[in-house]
Amino acid sequence: MKKYKYEARDLATNKIVKSTIQAESESRAGRLLISQGYTPLKIQEVLDKTKIFTKFTRKISNKERIIFIRQLATLIGAGLPLVQSFRTVYEQTQNRQLQAIIGEIMASVESGRTLADSFGAHPELFDDVFVSLITAGEASGTLDTSLNRISNQQEKDSQAISKIRGAMIYPIIVLVVILGVLGFMLVSVMPQIEQLYKDLNNQQMPPISQIMVSITSFITSSWWVLLIVIIGIVIFIRQVLKTKQGISIKDNLKLKIPLFSKLFKNLYMARFTRTSQTLLSSGVTILETLNITSKSVNNIHIQNAVLRAYDLVKGGKTLSKALQEEPVFTRLVSQMIGIGEQSGKIDEMLGKVADVYENELDQQIRNISSTIEPVLMVVLGLFAAVIVGGVLLPVYSLVGGIKF
């Protein structure tokens, strides 16, 4: 979508109007102006400088996206026309990047495209789940309801991810501090102790101190080699994680790594059931729901399991029976879906399962946080022992060797 500045005559007032408009081409911009009651006099494309520096600007956060969706839902629910709702949200948006995208969507809708297609033109911000719910909302005339469902679903998913990241902040900070202090001791303190021993007729240092001195000598003399190795390892891991095999290994570790495997599994179950509930409640078919949800769980093994269930459902099996054959899905999910199939309320049952796993996820995050603390205390104790052994032992050895 391009931006054009124009001069046009307003047929109602016969006045000259100057403004901007977004359209796919210059001719399309002219037709839009005519349809709005203007006679185009001059149309000129405007270079959008913000796009040049897009990669240097701050990204659009989940919170900003959710606020945008909620505002749009509120305005549409209040009875405002769609384009006017977009224009109001556009004026209230602070993030320039998000504002530019809203402007493009607004111009696309004004040009006659559906809202779903207009959102779908920005897959980096609006995924398949979002577009499918918008499509269902447009078809059923419940666009504000669909938008509220989207914001609720994305807010719950964002909260779960934020809690997991929050639980990892404390141990990461402690680990960084430990490495920082250890690095300082190796680079600043150990060379002085080594020099002290050399000044005292090259006395033999304790083994642990000798090891630390050797590490210090390597770091100070070959730090660039160590830096190249670390950078090489990071680049190699990042490249591997982009391959199918690397993604498979990473996602498999999430499901099997001790302490965190159950947490990740509950996260995926909550995400699958909450997304499925949102789609089914909006009138999306069960097959389309499975197809879309498989892409939103963000784990290749869960995705493959959902796609296998899709094939079985397409062949005539019930969803509950199809999921029973997949070990990555818990028994509770298939059982509750089975109850929903019998009562005709699958979306309601999926919502209850999602509530269960979201609550369990909160509890697990608290448990992990309380478990990590004593583990970190042990690590800190071992670290302190290494410092004492490496720094104080040689000092005590020297003092003990002095004869009065």
N, C-alpha and C positions, 0 to 999 in steps of 0.2 A: 504494500500500500504506500503510495507516494503522497507528498504534501504539496499543495499548490496555493499561491496567493493570487487573488483575483480582484478585478474591478467589474462591477455589474450594476445594471439599472434595475431598481425595484419597480416592477410594473404596477404595484399598488400605490406607491407614493411618488413614483417618477424620480426618486433620488438615487444618486450614485453611492453604492456601498462598496467598501473595501474590507476584505477579510481573508481568511484561509479556509481551505477545504481539503479533505483527504479522499483520494480516489485511486483506482488502478491505473488510469491513464489520463492524459489531458482531455481527450474527447469524452471520457466518462465523467470527468469533473464538469465539463460543459453541460452534459445532459442532466447531471444532478442539480446544477444551478437553475436550469430551465424548469425542471420539475418542481423546484421550490419557489417559482414565481419571479425569477431573475432573468435578465437578458445579459449574457456575458459580453464584456467589452475587452477584457484582457485577462489571460490566464498564464501564469508562469510558475514553473516547478521550483520549489524551495528545497535546498539541500539540508537534510536533517543532520546537524553537526553532532547531536547527542549520540547517534549511532556510531560515529567514528571512535568515540571514547567509551563505548559500552563496556568493553572488557576491563577498563580502568575504574568504572564506577561501582558502587556497592551493589550487591545482588539484592533481588527481591526476596525477603524472608517469608517463611510460612505464615507468620503473624500478619504481615502486611497483606498477603494474598487472602487470608481468611477474613480480615477486616473488610477488604474490598468486596468479597462475596456477600458478607452479611449486610453491608450498606446497600448493595444492589438489591438484595432480596427484600429489605425493608422498604425501599422506595417503590419497587414494583408492587409489593403487597399493599402499599398505601394508595395505589391506583394511578401513579404517575406513568406516562407513556415511556416505552423502553428507551428511546433515544434521549429523552429528557432525564431519565434516571442515570444513564451513562454520563451525560454531561455534568450532572450534579456531583457524581462520584469523582469524575475527572478533575473538577475544580478543587475538591477537598483532598486529593491525593498529594502527598509530599514527595514521595519517591519519584524522581524524574523518569526513571526507566519504566516503572509500572504505569506512570501517567501516559507515556508514549504508547505503550501497548493498549491501554484503555482507549486512547484516541484512535488507534488503528481499528480496534474492534467496533467502535462507534461508527467510524466511517464505512466499514464493511457492512454493517447492518443498514445504514442509510442508503447504501448502494443496492440493497435488495437481497443480500445473502442472508441465510438463516443465522440465528444466534449460535447454534451448534457449530456450523461451518466457520463462523468468525472466530470463535474460541479455539477451534481445532487448528487454525492457522498458526497457533503459538503452542506447540506441543511441549516446549521446554518449561512452560508454566502451567498448562492445563492438560492433564493426562487423559487417557481413554475413559476412565471412570467419570471424570468431570464432563466430558463431551457427551457420553451416553446419557447421563442424568439430565443434561440440558436438552438433549433430543427428546427424551421422554417427557420432560416438563413442557416443552413447546407443543408436543402432540396432544397432551392431555389438558393444556391450559392451566397448569399448576406450576408455572415457572418459579414463582417465589418460594413455594414449598420445596421444589427440587434444589434450589440454591441454598435454602436453610439446611436441608439434609446433607448437601455437599460440605458446607462449612462445619456442621457438627461432626461428620465423619473424619474430615481432615484435622479438625481440632483435637479429637481423641487420639488419632494416630500420631500427631505432632507431640502431644503431651507424653505419650508412651516413650517415644524416642528421646525426648528431652530428659525424662527421668532416668533412663538408662545412661545417657551421657553424663548427667549430673552425678550418678553413683560412681562414675569412673574418674571424676575430676580430682577427688581427694587423693586416691592412691597415685595418680599420675604426678600430682604436685609433690608428694612425699618422695617419689622416685627421682624426680628432677633435682630436688634438694640434696638427696643422698649422693647422686652422681656429681653434683656441683661441688659439694664439700670434699668428696673423694678426689676429684680432679685438682682442687686447690691444695690438698695435702700432698698429692704426688708431685705437683709442679713447684710448690713453694717450700714445703717443710722438708721433704725427703732429701733434696739436694744439699741442704744445710747439714743434715745428720750425716750424710755420706762424706761431706767435706770435713766434718768434725772427726770422724774415724780416720781419715787420711792424715790429718794433722797429728793424731796420736799413734804414729808408727804403724798405720794400716792394720789396726786390730780387726778381727773378724766380727762382722755384724751378725745378729741373730738371723736365722733363715727367712722368717717372714719379712724382716726389714730388707734383706737382700733381694727378695722377690719384688717388693715395692720399688726399690731403687732401680732394678732392671727394667720394670715397667716404665718408670719415670724416664730413664735413659732412652728407651725406645720412642716414647711420645715426643720428647724434646728434639731428638735427632731425626726422626722419621715421621713427624706429624702429618706431612703432606701425603705420605703413602697411606696412612690410616684414613685420612680424609678422602682420598681417591677410592679406597676400598669401601668405605661407608656409603659414598655417593653411588658407586657402582652397584652395591647391594640394593639400595633404595630404588634405583632405576630398574634393575632386574626384576625386583618384586612387583613394581608397578606395571611393568610390561607383561609379566606372567599373569597378573590379576585381570588383565584385559582379554586374555584368551579364554576359550570355553572351558578348558581343563583347569585353568587357574581359578575361574569363577566357581567351578564345581567343587574344587578343593576348599576354597574359602567358605562357601555356603555349607559344606558338609561339616567343617570344623565348628561352625556356629551351632549345629545340631548335636555335636558330640563332645565339645570341650567341657571338662569338669567345671562345676559351679555355675556356668553360664548357659549350658545347653537347655535346661528346662526353662530358663528365662526367655531365651530366644524362641523356643517352641511355643510358649504361651503368647509371645508377641505376634508370631505368625498366625496362630489360631485366632487371636483377637482381631487381627487385621483382615483375615479371610472372612470371618463371620460378620464383622461390622460392615465391610464393603459390600458383601453379598446382601445383607439386610437392606442397606441403602438402595442398592440397585433394584432389588425385587419390590421394595415398597414403592418405587417410582414407576413400576410397570414394565421394567426390562425383563425379557424372557429368561428362563432358567439357563438355557444354552449360552445366550449372549452374556449373562451374568458370569458364568464359569469362564468363558473366554476372556472377559475383561479382568476378572479377579485374579486369574493366573498371572497376569502381568503386573499386578499391584502388590503382590506379597513380598517381592524383592528377595526371593530365594529360589534358585534354579530347581532344587529338588522338590520343594513344595509346588512350584509352577508345573513341573512335569507330572506330579501326582494329580493336580487339578485337571490338566489336559487329558490324562488317562481317564479320569472320572467323566470328563466331557464326552469322550468317545463312547463310554458305557451308557451314559444317559441318552445320548443320541441314538444308541442301539436299542433303547427301550427299558433300561434298568432305572430304578429309582436312585435319586442322589444319595440317599442314606446307604443303600447297598453298595453303590459305587465307591463311596468313601471308606466303607468298612474294609475294603481290600487294600487300602493304602496305609502302611504302618506309620507314616509320618503324621497322619491325622489321629487325634485322640479319640477314644471311644465315646466321650461325651458329645463331641460334635456330630457324629453319625447318629447317635441315639436321639438327640434333641431334634435333628432334622427329620428323623423318622416320625417322631411325635407330631412335628409340624406338617408332614405330608399327610398323616392320618386326619388331622384336624383342619387342614387347609390353611394353616397359619405359619408357613415356613419362615417368612420374614420376621414374625414376632418371636419365634423360637430362636432364630439366629441372633436377634438382638439380645435375648436373655443369655445365650452362650457367650456373646461378646462381653456382656457385663461381668460374667463370672471370670473370664480370662483377664479382663482389664483390672479387676479387683485383685486377682491372684498375682498379676504382674506387679502391682504396687507393693504387695506384701513381700514378694521375692526381692524386689529392689531394696527394701528396708532390711531384709535378712542378709543380703549380700553386703550391704554397707556395714552392718554390725559384725559380719564375719571377717571382712577385710581388715578392720581395725586391729584385732589381736595379731593377725598375720603380719601386718606392717610393724607392730611392736617387736615381733621376733626378728624381722629383717633389720630394724633399727638396732636391736641388741647385737646382732651379728656384725653389723657395720661398726658399731662402737668397739667391739672386741678386736676387729681388724685394725682400727685406728690405734687403740691402746697397744696392741701387740707390735704394730709397725713403728710407732713413734716413741712410746714410753719404754719398751723393753731395751732398746739400745742405750737410752739415757740411764736406766738403772744398771745396765751392764757396765757402762763407763764408770758410774759412781762406785759400784762394787769393786772395780779393778784398781781404784786409786788407793795407794798405801800412804798412811800418815806416819 
